[in-house]
Amino acid sequence: MAFALSSKRAAAAVSGRSSTKAVPAVARRSARSGAKARQSLVVSASAAPAKEAWAANLHVPGPSSNRVGLPQLITKEQVQSLEAELDQGASMAALRRFNDNLRAVPADRWEAVLRPVFNELTFNLESFNPAFTHCLLMVQRTIGVSDYVRRDMALKNLIQPLAGEYGMHNGQPQLKTHRELFSDFFASVFGYELQALMADSPAPKAAQLLFQQMMRDIGSAGGDTSAGALEQASYALGYNLAIEYLADYEKTWMLDSFRDLDARIFAPAGKKVDWIFLEVHAEGEAEHAAIGHAAVLNLVPAQHVPVLRRAMADHDRDFAAFYNHCANLLEQQL
């Protein structure tokens, strides 16, 4: 989902960044004050290694995308307005509840309490890769329907986060995949390999359900059988943006929560937590949201604003259900 970037650099590079996103994710509004520290403080404390640094290429519409005769594209102000709706959505409340419960994990039973949650998170993390791939495919399927330049610019944006999931970046050798980084994080906390958790855990039903819902919705414009190829692509781009926008909050909040647990539980027990997975996500998700924003600006017609809103609301609904389930898992053990 993200590697370490300068938030200021990415914000300056794309004119479509929402003004609310320039404020730290965990402190944008007092209503979202469940996280202990501002995102800026979290990120400044996150010493992501230099080898994970990469340069985002944010492609916004240019003269070739706005030629005479083409449908008017959605504006950055319209996209910002839709992002602001997510700020007040169900996922924010679910993430706040989850992190409040996460910080309250008892020191004497932390492993038993966290194992079911990590079982769900393990599947959930990997399930976003096919979702991103599906979004990219829906844009590619507009060949012969959408404008060549617009389609190409949207795809140039979308491919970067997807490639980054597999440790692939321009001008660099392939680094660890995000699955490997997550495995390292898990092993450093629990003291054994992630495969052992998956081998003796029940099916992660909430994560499996969210995966099914994502793939169904992305591939069908949320079940709209009348939607044409371009409308389906607009929906997919809105869905992709919602994923990345909410992940900015999700991972920054989670890093902050686990740092609290480290100070209270892990460090006193002598554990050396491998923070790279959470650090690079906390630093970089805002940039991936910027990339998703730019992809929308390149392809989505202004008349598809309702389609974009529906896509973002659909993911907000299902993502909230997943994190409420994870919050329930924790709450039952507190």
C-alpha distance (Angstrom), angle and dihedral (degrees) to the residues before:
residue distance angle dihedral
M1 . . .
A2 3.75 . .
F3 3.76 149.0 .
A4 3.78 126.0 -158.7
L5 3.79 115.2 -68.0
S6 3.75 136.3 156.0
S7 3.80 106.4 -94.4
K8 3.79 90.8 -153.6
R9 3.80 92.0 53.3
A10 3.78 93.2 51.6
A11 3.78 93.3 43.8
A12 3.78 90.6 53.4
A13 3.78 92.6 45.8
V14 3.79 96.8 59.4
S15 3.77 121.7 48.7
G16 3.78 90.6 -160.6
R17 3.80 96.5 71.0
S18 3.79 112.1 123.5
S19 3.79 115.1 -115.4
T20 3.80 89.2 -130.7
K21 3.79 90.0 58.4
A22 3.78 91.5 60.6
V23 3.79 87.5 69.6
P24 3.82 116.9 77.6
A25 3.79 109.5 -82.6
V26 3.78 96.8 -124.8
A27 3.79 94.9 45.4
R28 3.79 104.9 40.2
R29 3.77 93.8 111.0
S30 3.80 133.9 13.2
A31 3.81 86.6 -123.4
R32 3.80 87.7 67.6
S33 3.82 96.9 49.2
G34 3.79 95.6 121.6
A35 3.79 92.0 107.5
K36 3.76 113.7 82.8
A37 3.79 99.7 -135.8
R38 3.75 137.6 32.5
Q39 3.78 114.8 -97.6
S40 3.77 90.1 -118.5
L41 3.79 90.2 60.1
V42 3.78 92.0 46.0
V43 3.77 92.0 50.9
S44 3.79 94.2 45.5
A45 3.80 88.5 54.1
S46 3.81 91.3 49.2
A47 3.76 107.1 91.4
A48 3.79 97.8 -163.3
P49 3.82 107.6 -171.3
A50 3.77 119.3 -106.5
K51 3.79 91.6 -118.1
E52 3.82 89.2 69.2
A53 3.81 93.8 54.6
W54 3.79 116.9 113.1
A55 3.76 138.5 163.1
A56 3.79 119.5 -112.7
N57 3.79 117.5 -137.8
L58 3.79 106.6 -150.5
H59 3.79 112.3 -168.5
V60 3.80 115.5 -161.7
P61 3.82 126.1 -178.3
G62 3.80 114.6 -76.3
P63 3.81 135.0 -176.4
S64 3.80 92.6 -71.3
S65 3.80 90.1 57.5
N66 3.78 93.4 52.0
R67 3.77 101.5 50.1
V68 3.78 120.4 151.5
G69 3.78 112.6 -85.9
L70 3.81 97.6 30.4
P71 3.83 121.3 115.1
Q72 3.80 114.3 -96.2
L73 3.80 112.1 -95.6
I74 3.77 124.8 -129.3
T75 3.81 113.1 -91.9
K76 3.78 128.5 -121.5
E77 3.82 89.2 -117.8
Q78 3.79 91.0 57.1
V79 3.80 91.6 50.0
Q80 3.80 91.3 47.0
S81 3.78 89.7 53.7
L82 3.80 91.0 53.3
E83 3.80 91.4 48.0
A84 3.80 89.0 52.2
E85 3.79 88.6 57.3
L86 3.81 88.7 59.4
D87 3.80 88.3 54.3
Q88 3.81 87.0 66.9
G89 3.80 96.5 36.9
A90 3.78 134.4 116.3
S91 3.80 94.1 -97.7
M92 3.80 92.7 63.8
A93 3.79 91.2 56.7
A94 3.81 91.2 45.7
L95 3.81 93.1 49.4
R96 3.80 91.0 48.2
R97 3.80 90.9 51.0
F98 3.79 92.8 46.4
N99 3.80 93.7 50.9
D100 3.79 93.2 45.2
N101 3.80 88.3 55.7
L102 3.79 92.5 42.2
R103 3.80 91.5 57.4
A104 3.81 89.8 50.6
V105 3.83 95.1 58.2
P106 3.84 107.7 136.4
A107 3.79 115.1 -112.6
D108 3.81 93.7 -136.0
R109 3.83 95.5 52.1
W110 3.80 104.3 27.3
E111 3.81 96.4 124.3
A112 3.80 95.7 52.0
V113 3.80 90.5 45.4
L114 3.81 95.9 47.6
R115 3.81 100.0 42.4
P116 3.85 96.5 77.1
V117 3.80 90.0 47.1
F118 3.80 93.1 50.6
N119 3.80 89.1 48.2
E120 3.81 88.1 60.1
L121 3.82 94.7 40.6
T122 3.81 92.5 51.5
F123 3.80 93.2 59.2
N124 3.79 92.6 37.6
L125 3.79 93.6 54.4
E126 3.79 94.1 53.6
S127 3.81 93.5 42.4
F128 3.80 91.3 69.5
N129 3.81 92.1 65.8
P130 3.82 94.3 67.8
A131 3.81 88.4 41.2
F132 3.81 91.1 56.5
T133 3.80 90.2 44.7
H134 3.79 90.5 50.9
C135 3.82 91.2 51.4
L136 3.78 90.1 52.2
L137 3.80 90.8 49.0
M138 3.80 92.1 52.1
V139 3.81 89.2 56.9
Q140 3.82 91.6 46.8
R141 3.79 89.3 52.2
T142 3.80 90.3 65.9
I143 3.81 89.5 75.4
G144 3.79 106.8 137.1
V145 3.82 90.5 17.4
S146 3.80 106.2 59.8
D147 3.79 125.8 50.0
Y148 3.81 113.8 -83.8
V149 3.82 96.3 -128.1
R150 3.79 95.0 42.7
R151 3.78 92.0 49.7
D152 3.80 92.4 47.1
M153 3.82 93.5 50.0
A154 3.80 91.9 49.3
L155 3.80 90.0 51.3
K156 3.81 92.6 47.8
N157 3.79 87.5 59.0
L158 3.80 96.9 43.4
I159 3.80 97.1 50.1
Q160 3.80 95.0 61.1
P161 3.82 100.2 67.6
L162 3.79 91.1 40.3
A163 3.81 92.4 52.3
G164 3.79 89.8 45.7
E165 3.80 89.6 59.5
Y166 3.80 86.4 66.8
G167 3.81 95.6 43.9
M168 3.81 93.8 -103.9
H169 3.81 119.9 141.5
N170 3.79 134.6 157.8
G171 3.78 113.0 -89.2
Q172 3.81 95.0 7.5
P173 3.80 135.3 97.2
Q174 3.77 113.3 -111.1
L175 3.81 109.6 -78.7
K176 3.78 129.4 -161.5
T177 3.77 115.0 -55.1
H178 3.77 117.6 -118.8
R179 3.81 88.1 -109.2
E180 3.81 88.5 59.7
L181 3.80 92.2 47.3
F182 3.80 90.4 51.0
S183 3.81 90.7 48.4
D184 3.80 89.9 52.1
F185 3.80 90.8 50.2
F186 3.81 91.9 49.8
A187 3.80 94.3 47.9
S188 3.80 92.4 49.5
V189 3.81 90.8 54.1
F190 3.80 101.7 38.7
G191 3.79 100.4 30.5
Y192 3.81 95.6 -128.1
E193 3.79 137.7 71.8
L194 3.79 124.1 -76.3
Q195 3.81 90.2 -123.9
A196 3.81 88.9 67.4
L197 3.80 90.6 58.6
M198 3.79 92.7 50.2
A199 3.80 92.6 45.7
D200 3.81 96.1 57.9
S201 3.81 101.8 30.3
P202 3.81 128.5 93.9
A203 3.77 120.9 -111.1
P204 3.84 110.6 -68.5
K205 3.78 93.2 -121.3
A206 3.80 98.5 178.0
A207 3.80 92.8 50.4
Q208 3.79 91.2 45.3
L209 3.80 90.6 51.3
L210 3.80 92.6 49.9
F211 3.80 89.9 49.7
Q212 3.81 91.3 51.8
Q213 3.79 91.1 48.6
M214 3.80 93.1 48.8
M215 3.79 94.2 50.1
R216 3.80 92.6 44.5
D217 3.79 94.3 49.2
I218 3.81 97.9 41.9
G219 3.78 91.4 50.2
S220 3.80 96.4 47.2
A221 3.82 106.7 31.8
G222 3.79 87.7 -106.4
G223 3.79 93.2 -47.9
D224 3.81 96.9 -49.4
T225 3.80 102.8 147.7
S226 3.80 92.0 -173.7
A227 3.82 95.4 57.5
G228 3.80 116.6 115.7
A229 3.80 125.3 -142.4
L230 3.81 95.8 -87.3
E231 3.80 93.1 47.2
Q232 3.80 89.6 49.2
A233 3.81 89.3 51.5
S234 3.80 91.2 49.3
Y235 3.78 89.4 52.4
A236 3.81 91.1 48.9
L237 3.80 91.5 50.1
G238 3.80 90.7 50.6
Y239 3.78 90.3 48.6
N240 3.81 91.2 49.3
L241 3.80 90.8 50.4
A242 3.80 91.5 50.8
I243 3.80 90.6 51.7
E244 3.78 93.3 51.8
Y245 3.80 95.8 39.5
L246 3.81 93.2 53.1
A247 3.81 91.9 42.2
D248 3.81 88.1 62.8
Y249 3.79 88.8 64.9
E250 3.79 94.8 35.7
K251 3.79 99.4 56.5
T252 3.81 97.8 37.1
W253 3.78 90.6 50.3
M254 3.81 91.1 46.7
L255 3.81 93.2 51.1
D256 3.79 89.8 51.1
S257 3.82 91.5 49.4
F258 3.79 94.1 48.5
R259 3.78 91.2 48.8
D260 3.81 86.6 57.0
L261 3.80 89.7 50.7
D262 3.78 90.2 47.6
A263 3.79 92.3 54.7
R264 3.81 92.4 45.6
I265 3.82 103.1 35.5
F266 3.81 119.1 1.0
A267 3.80 103.5 45.9
P268 3.84 94.1 46.6
A269 3.82 87.1 52.5
G270 3.81 90.2 54.1
K271 3.80 96.6 -109.0
K272 3.80 119.0 151.4
V273 3.79 104.4 -150.8
D274 3.80 117.6 -149.0
W275 3.80 99.9 -135.4
I276 3.80 100.2 178.9
F277 3.82 96.0 102.7
L278 3.81 93.8 53.6
E279 3.78 95.3 35.5
V280 3.78 96.9 55.6
H281 3.79 91.4 45.2
A282 3.79 94.0 47.8
E283 3.80 90.1 50.6
G284 3.77 98.4 41.2
E285 3.80 110.9 35.5
A286 3.81 92.5 85.8
E287 3.80 88.4 57.9
H288 3.79 91.9 50.0
A289 3.78 88.7 51.1
A290 3.81 86.8 52.5
I291 3.79 89.7 52.1
G292 3.82 90.8 49.4
H293 3.79 88.8 48.6
A294 3.80 90.7 52.4
A295 3.81 91.4 49.2
V296 3.80 89.5 55.4
L297 3.81 92.3 49.4
N298 3.81 90.7 53.6
L299 3.79 99.7 54.6
V300 3.80 116.5 11.0
P301 3.84 114.5 98.3
A302 3.79 117.3 -133.8
Q303 3.80 89.9 -116.2
H304 3.83 89.1 63.9
V305 3.81 95.5 67.0
P306 3.84 90.4 110.6
V307 3.82 89.3 51.2
L308 3.79 91.3 51.8
R309 3.81 91.7 47.9
R310 3.79 91.7 50.8
A311 3.79 92.5 49.7
M312 3.78 93.2 50.0
A313 3.80 91.9 46.3
D314 3.81 91.4 49.4
H315 3.80 92.3 55.9
D316 3.80 92.1 42.6
R317 3.81 89.6 55.4
D318 3.81 95.9 48.9
F319 3.81 96.7 38.8
A320 3.81 88.9 52.1
A321 3.80 90.6 52.5
F322 3.80 90.3 53.3
Y323 3.79 94.6 50.7
N324 3.79 92.5 43.6
H325 3.80 86.9 55.9
C326 3.82 90.3 51.0
A327 3.80 89.4 47.8
N328 3.81 88.7 51.8
L329 3.80 90.8 52.5
L330 3.77 89.7 55.6
E331 3.79 95.7 41.0
Q332 3.77 92.3 54.4
Q333 3.80 89.7 61.0
L334 3.81 99.7 43.0
